[in-house]
Each structure stands twice: as C-alpha cells, then as structure tokens.
Amino acid sequence: MTGAPFVYADTSALGTLLVAQPETQALVGWVDQTPARLVASDLLETELRRMAVREGRAQSKVSAILDGVSLPAQQGTLRKSDVTRGARGRLAQRR
C-alpha cells in the first residue's frame, strides 16, 4: 500500500479545534506534522455544527475544520493547512 495512512478522527477530537481544550495545541501540532489523511463519519458534520450552536461559534469555523477531513458522503481530501490555520486562528483569538 502506498500513500498516506488514514486516521479516523471523531467529534471529541476535532471538537477541540472548535472549543479549545487542554489537548488542542497537541492535536494542532500533530495534524500539522502528520502525513496521515483524516477521515470521519458523516455524523461528524452534524455533531460539530450542533456543538458550534451550543458554544456560540460561527458555522464558518466548522466548515474550515470539515475542509480538512474526508467524509464518506463528500469524498473530500485532507488539507491540513486549512485545519491548522483555522485552529491556530481560534487559539490566537482566545489569548
């Protein structure tokens, strides 16, 4: 098998990119460095969008996170720069 490995990412992990947690920085660093492609269940979008509503976050932030994850229904591709750029921006806003 060639190419980057796939890594399953669930809502509890990617939700830390939306709502900062103690482990958010470590996840951002890992995503920025790994050659892996993030994949998730189609349910990820629904769960992150509901989390954004509950936490008062913009839906555009959810879209930026989802752009970096391959979902079965969308057949997207990993764009780590989109995920980490959005996460870093949110972290900078909280400081």
MDTraj code that builds the backbone (N, CA, C; nanometers):
import mdtraj as md
import numpy as np

residues = "MET THR GLY ALA PRO PHE VAL TYR ALA ASP THR SER ALA LEU GLY THR LEU LEU VAL ALA GLN PRO GLU THR GLN ALA LEU VAL GLY TRP VAL ASP GLN THR PRO ALA ARG LEU VAL ALA SER ASP LEU LEU GLU THR GLU LEU ARG ARG MET ALA VAL ARG GLU GLY ARG ALA GLN SER LYS VAL SER ALA ILE LEU ASP GLY VAL SER LEU PRO ALA GLN GLN GLY THR LEU ARG LYS SER ASP VAL THR ARG GLY ALA ARG GLY ARG LEU ALA GLN ARG ARG".split()
xyz = np.array([
    [0.0847, -0.1192, 0.0000],
    [0.0000, 0.0000, 0.0000],
    [0.0881, 0.1240, 0.0000],
    [0.0554, 0.2181, -0.0831],
    [0.1320, 0.3417, -0.0888],
    [0.0432, 0.4580, -0.0507],
    [0.1057, 0.5725, -0.0294],
    [0.0295, 0.6911, 0.0064],
    [0.0200, 0.7074, 0.1566],
    [-0.0422, 0.8156, 0.1940],
    [-0.0555, 0.8484, 0.3355],
    [-0.1559, 0.7549, 0.4028],
    [-0.1291, 0.7199, 0.5283],
    [-0.2254, 0.6362, 0.6012],
    [-0.3501, 0.7171, 0.6366],
    [-0.4560, 0.6460, 0.6638],
    [-0.5803, 0.7085, 0.7073],
    [-0.5871, 0.7030, 0.8594],
    [-0.6344, 0.8100, 0.9206],
    [-0.6560, 0.8150, 1.0649],
    [-0.7990, 0.8607, 1.0884],
    [-0.8741, 0.7788, 1.1638],
    [-1.0122, 0.8140, 1.1951],
    [-1.0126, 0.9199, 1.3045],
    [-1.0862, 1.0267, 1.2821],
    [-1.0985, 1.1345, 1.3807],
    [-1.2456, 1.1484, 1.4188],
    [-1.2737, 1.1417, 1.5474],
    [-1.4124, 1.1548, 1.5905],
    [-1.4404, 1.2966, 1.6406],
    [-1.5643, 1.3204, 1.6750],
    [-1.6074, 1.4540, 1.7169],
    [-1.5359, 1.5007, 1.8424],
    [-1.5107, 1.4101, 1.9348],
    [-1.4445, 1.4529, 2.0587],
    [-1.3048, 1.5054, 2.0313],
    [-1.2384, 1.4519, 1.9317],
    [-1.1048, 1.5014, 1.8959],
    [-1.1152, 1.6322, 1.8174],
    [-1.1904, 1.6319, 1.7098],
    [-1.1968, 1.7512, 1.6248],
    [-1.2766, 1.8637, 1.6888],
    [-1.3605, 1.8317, 1.7845],
    [-1.4327, 1.9350, 1.8583],
    [-1.3383, 2.0254, 1.9359],
    [-1.2198, 1.9741, 1.9707],
    [-1.1224, 2.0574, 2.0420],
    [-1.0653, 2.1669, 1.9522],
    [-1.0835, 2.1536, 1.8214],
    [-1.0416, 2.2601, 1.7305],
    [-1.1453, 2.3723, 1.7273],
    [-1.2669, 2.3396, 1.7682],
    [-1.3751, 2.4371, 1.7716],
    [-1.3844, 2.5047, 1.9084],
    [-1.3716, 2.4243, 2.0121],
    [-1.3772, 2.4732, 2.1502],
    [-1.2473, 2.4286, 2.2166],
    [-1.1583, 2.5223, 2.2396],
    [-1.0244, 2.4893, 2.2903],
    [-1.0311, 2.4114, 2.4216],
    [-0.9475, 2.3081, 2.4279],
    [-0.9322, 2.2226, 2.5444],
    [-0.7827, 2.2118, 2.5725],
    [-0.7444, 2.1554, 2.6866],
    [-0.6010, 2.1419, 2.7159],
    [-0.5228, 2.0681, 2.6066],
    [-0.5857, 1.9729, 2.5381],
    [-0.5157, 1.8939, 2.4361],
    [-0.5192, 1.9561, 2.2964],
    [-0.5817, 2.0709, 2.2784],
    [-0.5954, 2.1316, 2.1457],
    [-0.4600, 2.1597, 2.0810],
    [-0.3682, 2.2202, 2.1537],
    [-0.2355, 2.2525, 2.0972],
    [-0.1648, 2.1277, 2.0471],
    [-0.1721, 2.0193, 2.1235],
    [-0.1068, 1.8941, 2.0825],
    [-0.1698, 1.8406, 1.9541],
    [-0.3009, 1.8470, 1.9436],
    [-0.3682, 1.7997, 1.8225],
    [-0.3299, 1.8848, 1.7024],
    [-0.3285, 2.0150, 1.7187],
    [-0.2892, 2.1052, 1.6090],
    [-0.1478, 2.0710, 1.5627],
    [-0.0568, 2.0518, 1.6562],
    [0.0813, 2.0161, 1.6213],
    [0.0887, 1.8843, 1.5465],
    [0.0137, 1.7859, 1.5944],
    [0.0150, 1.6549, 1.5293],
    [-0.0418, 1.6636, 1.3880],
    [-0.1564, 1.7300, 1.3729],
    [-0.2187, 1.7423, 1.2406],
    [-0.1253, 1.8147, 1.1443],
    [-0.0542, 1.9138, 1.1952],
    [0.0368, 1.9904, 1.1113],
    [0.1553, 1.9063, 1.0639],
    [0.1955, 1.8083, 1.1425],
    [0.3150, 1.7294, 1.1114],
    [0.2875, 1.5949, 1.0439],
    [0.1707, 1.5393, 1.0626],
    [0.1451, 1.4041, 1.0140],
    [0.1180, 1.4001, 0.8637],
    [0.1632, 1.2950, 0.7987],
    [0.1265, 1.2761, 0.6582],
    [-0.0099, 1.2079, 0.6450],
    [-0.0685, 1.1659, 0.7573],
    [-0.1952, 1.0926, 0.7553],
    [-0.3087, 1.1770, 0.7000],
    [-0.4037, 1.1078, 0.6416],
    [-0.5268, 1.1716, 0.5950],
    [-0.6335, 1.1472, 0.7001],
    [-0.6968, 1.2533, 0.7460],
    [-0.8030, 1.2402, 0.8447],
    [-0.9327, 1.1990, 0.7761],
    [-0.9976, 1.1006, 0.8332],
    [-1.1282, 1.0553, 0.7846],
    [-1.2222, 1.0508, 0.9040],
    [-1.3515, 1.0639, 0.8771],
    [-1.4501, 1.0627, 0.9841],
    [-1.5839, 1.0145, 0.9306],
    [-1.6716, 0.9856, 1.0205],
    [-1.8093, 0.9505, 0.9878],
    [-1.8811, 1.0747, 0.9364],
    [-1.9830, 1.0532, 0.8536],
    [-2.0647, 1.1659, 0.8068],
    [-2.1331, 1.2371, 0.9234],
    [-2.1502, 1.1680, 1.0345],
    [-2.2126, 1.2275, 1.1520],
    [-2.1282, 1.3409, 1.2106],
    [-1.9999, 1.3422, 1.1800],
    [-1.9111, 1.4471, 1.2314],
    [-1.9659, 1.5866, 1.1998],
    [-2.0131, 1.6070, 1.0791],
    [-2.0608, 1.7403, 1.0429],
    [-2.1783, 1.7832, 1.1305],
    [-2.2738, 1.6954, 1.1467],
    [-2.3900, 1.7278, 1.2304],
    [-2.3471, 1.7579, 1.3736],
    [-2.2609, 1.6734, 1.4271],
    [-2.2183, 1.6917, 1.5657],
    [-2.1397, 1.8213, 1.5853],
    [-2.0491, 1.8529, 1.4935],
    [-1.9728, 1.9769, 1.5065],
    [-2.0621, 2.0998, 1.4892],
    [-2.1562, 2.0934, 1.3969],
    [-2.2450, 2.2083, 1.3768],
    [-2.3337, 2.2317, 1.4992],
    [-2.3805, 2.1258, 1.5612],
    [-2.4598, 2.1398, 1.6842],
    [-2.3720, 2.1937, 1.7977],
    [-2.2483, 2.1463, 1.8051],
    [-2.1564, 2.1965, 1.9073],
    [-2.1345, 2.3465, 1.8881],
    [-2.1199, 2.3892, 1.7644],
    [-2.0983, 2.5312, 1.7356],
    [-2.2176, 2.6144, 1.7825],
    [-2.3374, 2.5659, 1.7604],
    [-2.4565, 2.6372, 1.8055],
    [-2.4569, 2.6467, 1.9580],
    [-2.4340, 2.5337, 2.0246],
    [-2.4328, 2.5306, 2.1714],
    [-2.3290, 2.6237, 2.2310],
    [-2.2111, 2.6293, 2.1666],
    [-2.0979, 2.7050, 2.2201],
    [-2.0873, 2.8467, 2.1634],
    [-2.1799, 2.8847, 2.0762],
    [-2.1782, 3.0189, 2.0195],
    [-2.0640, 3.0431, 1.9220],
    [-2.0246, 2.9405, 1.8483],
    [-1.9181, 2.9522, 1.7494],
    [-1.9777, 2.9667, 1.6103],
    [-1.9059, 3.0310, 1.5221],
    [-1.9524, 3.0526, 1.3844],
    [-1.9504, 2.9215, 1.3055],
    [-2.0517, 2.9028, 1.2231],
    [-2.0573, 2.7841, 1.1381],
    [-1.9420, 2.7819, 1.0374],
    [-1.8898, 2.8978, 1.0035],
    [-1.7756, 2.9025, 0.9111],
    [-1.6533, 2.8327, 0.9725],
    [-1.6434, 2.8351, 1.1028],
    [-1.5317, 2.7658, 1.1698],
    [-1.5477, 2.6147, 1.1566],
    [-1.6703, 2.5673, 1.1649],
    [-1.6968, 2.4250, 1.1441],
    [-1.6603, 2.3875, 1.0006],
    [-1.7008, 2.4704, 0.9062],
    [-1.6693, 2.4420, 0.7657],
    [-1.5187, 2.4342, 0.7439],
    [-1.4422, 2.5209, 0.8099],
    [-1.2960, 2.5185, 0.7956],
    [-1.2388, 2.3883, 0.8502],
    [-1.2920, 2.3399, 0.9606],
    [-1.2463, 2.2124, 1.0165],
    [-1.2823, 2.0989, 0.9214],
    [-1.4053, 2.0983, 0.8730],
    [-1.4511, 1.9906, 0.7846],
    [-1.3750, 1.9868, 0.6531],
    [-1.3249, 2.0999, 0.6086],
    [-1.2462, 2.1028, 0.4855],
    [-1.1206, 2.0166, 0.4961],
    [-1.0752, 1.9914, 0.6171],
    [-0.9546, 1.9119, 0.6363],
    [-0.9792, 1.7654, 0.6645],
    [-1.1029, 1.7205, 0.6469],
    [-1.1398, 1.5830, 0.6815],
    [-1.2141, 1.5199, 0.5644],
    [-1.1800, 1.3958, 0.5347],
    [-1.2536, 1.3218, 0.4323],
    [-1.3763, 1.2579, 0.4958],
    [-1.4928, 1.2920, 0.4434],
    [-1.6178, 1.2324, 0.4883],
    [-1.6698, 1.1433, 0.3763],
    [-1.7231, 1.0261, 0.4091],
    [-1.7695, 0.9342, 0.3042],
    [-1.8663, 0.9979, 0.2045],
    [-1.9612, 1.0761, 0.2520],
    [-2.0608, 1.1342, 0.1613],
    [-2.0023, 1.2424, 0.0720],
    [-1.8945, 1.3064, 0.1151],
    [-1.8371, 1.4163, 0.0383],
    [-1.7154, 1.3752, -0.0427],
    [-1.6519, 1.2639, -0.0052],
    [-1.5296, 1.2204, -0.0721],
    [-1.4285, 1.3342, -0.0803],
    [-1.4136, 1.4110, 0.0298],
    [-1.3201, 1.5230, 0.0352],
    [-1.1762, 1.4748, 0.0507],
    [-1.0839, 1.5676, 0.0514],
    [-0.9435, 1.5352, 0.0710],
    [-0.8888, 1.6146, 0.1875],
    [-0.7862, 1.5612, 0.2472],
    [-0.7244, 1.6282, 0.3611],
    [-0.6465, 1.7497, 0.3162],
    [-0.6743, 1.8607, 0.3795],
    [-0.5960, 1.9821, 0.3597],
    [-0.5570, 2.0286, 0.4985],
    [-0.4443, 1.9756, 0.5459],
    [-0.4008, 2.0041, 0.6825],
    [-0.3871, 2.1527, 0.7079],
    [-0.3453, 2.2268, 0.6076],
    [-0.3254, 2.3699, 0.6292],
    [-0.4560, 2.4384, 0.6661],
    [-0.5685, 2.3947, 0.6079],
    [-0.6981, 2.4535, 0.6420],
    [-0.7353, 2.4250, 0.7869],
    [-0.7137, 2.3021, 0.8297],
    [-0.7481, 2.2641, 0.9671],
    [-0.6630, 2.3406, 1.0663],
    [-0.5327, 2.3415, 1.0459],
    [-0.4445, 2.4048, 1.1442],
    [-0.4537, 2.5561, 1.1388],
    [-0.4732, 2.6125, 1.0210],
    [-0.4864, 2.7580, 1.0116],
    [-0.6088, 2.8038, 1.0904],
    [-0.7198, 2.7342, 1.0741],
    [-0.8399, 2.7681, 1.1483],
    [-0.8225, 2.7484, 1.2973],
    [-0.7575, 2.6403, 1.3363],
    [-0.7355, 2.6138, 1.4787],
    [-0.6422, 2.7172, 1.5396],
    [-0.5365, 2.7495, 1.4718],
    [-0.4420, 2.8492, 1.5248],
    [-0.5085, 2.9856, 1.5392],
    [-0.5930, 3.0196, 1.4423],
    [-0.6623, 3.1475, 1.4495],
    [-0.7544, 3.1550, 1.5691],
    [-0.8243, 3.0454, 1.5961],
    [-0.9136, 3.0421, 1.7123],
    [-0.8346, 3.0491, 1.8411],
    [-0.7220, 2.9805, 1.8466],
    [-0.6399, 2.9863, 1.9688],
    [-0.5864, 3.1271, 1.9926],
    [-0.5456, 3.1943, 1.8863],
    [-0.4918, 3.3294, 1.8995],
    [-0.6010, 3.4245, 1.9499],
    [-0.7239, 3.4036, 1.9065],
    [-0.8336, 3.4904, 1.9493],
    [-0.8631, 3.4748, 2.0982],
    [-0.8360, 3.3578, 2.1537],
    [-0.8661, 3.3311, 2.2942],
    [-0.7597, 3.3880, 2.3883],
    [-0.6436, 3.4190, 2.3361],
    [-0.5332, 3.4658, 2.4214],
    [-0.5468, 3.6115, 2.4541],
])
top = md.Topology()
chain = top.add_chain()
for i, resn in enumerate(residues, 1):
    res = top.add_residue(resn, chain, resSeq=i)
    for name in ("N", "CA", "C"):
        top.add_atom(name, md.element.get_by_symbol(name[0]), res)
traj = md.Trajectory(xyz[None], top)
